[in-house]
């Protein structure tokens, strides 16, 4: 379906009518297909999701950036988008196009409007034919600040089925960019899935299949042409949001910052890490594989999948001692979700076995009776100098703490909680000042 003409200056948001339509599969397939063509691409994800962003990176080889209007102001969100933008910018939406935390606030539509990019709508066409016309018309006309430039149908049963869907697009004057057949092997894995080598191999196979499918069944050339930055809809994009513009600066620092990053701890926001790099020199370490911390002024242990690596974490006694000594000696430490669990006395795994952890927080985390805890949170406090601070964040975890339900845990200069904080527009050091 591809011609030899290819534009390399496009931006678009992949949205859907509802969850489960195949947004992520379409996104990773397009990202890998664009990478194969040698096109510089930047993936983004609407909302606080730190799992899909890892899939984006696997597909494109480039870090994915979160765009969340609950975390920050519209101005900062636009700065983040522009700062990281590339020749082709692919934004994956969240849930249905207009689904937000309050009506459409925080939705994919709101993000598309804020950064002024057109929308490609993914429609699950199973058990639907010409009625798709009414659905497409409704989604494309509901808000006049949203421009739906094309539709990709998923779960298409046959060529005859596809012909009805193309007619639906013709009668709504919205281009049909592709009809993806039903492919059982192209199903996304569980959301609660550690990135072990085996799971990474399975994910790589899915990405390869998705890319092959997009190249065969989606007109990528036309998609890029319709979302070209010089089109009528987005001609003013460059005037407002110039690529590689700086994010709001903070004073350059010379802190020695150490961040946990391995199979067990990998839930991080790119903007947060880049903010840390502005504060000083950032070094990464592995609580699984390394034996001691490097010399550091600030330790950051993010969330991830410690529950899948409890034996390895428990057996690395030298690293546990190194982390414990650092915190007990007054070192500044921020631990989030899985990182907080790592600092507990123990974690009871899915297997029911209790594994000894660092032992700074005298409590037990458990994976028994797993139940999803999900939602936006706010961390408020007052610094030692009397200045109030507030950080936005998000919770996504299945574990719980046995001994108490305190939302934020402190010990000396340790700050820990289940919340994944966003500080792309904040001074993180306010937690200790």
Secondary structure as UniProt FT lines:
FT   STRAND          10..16
FT   TURN            19..20
FT   HELIX           23..36
FT   TURN            37..38
FT   STRAND          41..46
FT   HELIX           52..60
FT   STRAND          65..67
FT   TURN            69..71
FT   HELIX           74..84
FT   STRAND          88..92
FT   TURN            97..98
FT   TURN            103..104
FT   HELIX           108..115
FT   STRAND          118..124
FT   TURN            126..127
FT   TURN            130..131
FT   HELIX           132..141
FT   TURN            144..145
FT   STRAND          148..156
FT   HELIX           159..172
FT   STRAND          176..181
FT   TURN            184..185
FT   HELIX           197..217
FT   HELIX           220..226
FT   TURN            229..230
FT   TURN            232..236
FT   HELIX           237..240
FT   TURN            243..244
FT   STRAND          255..260
FT   STRAND          265..267
FT   HELIX           270..279
FT   STRAND          280..285
FT   TURN            287..289
FT   STRAND          298..301
FT   STRAND          303..304
FT   HELIX           306..308
FT   HELIX           310..315
FT   HELIX           317..328
FT   TURN            329..330
FT   STRAND          332..336
FT   HELIX           338..342
FT   STRAND          344..348
FT   TURN            350..351
FT   STRAND          354..356
FT   STRAND          361..366
FT   TURN            368..369
FT   STRAND          373..382
FT   TURN            384..385
FT   STRAND          388..397
FT   STRAND          400..401
FT   STRAND          408..411
FT   TURN            412..413
FT   STRAND          414..417
FT   STRAND          420..422
FT   TURN            424..425
FT   HELIX           428..431
//
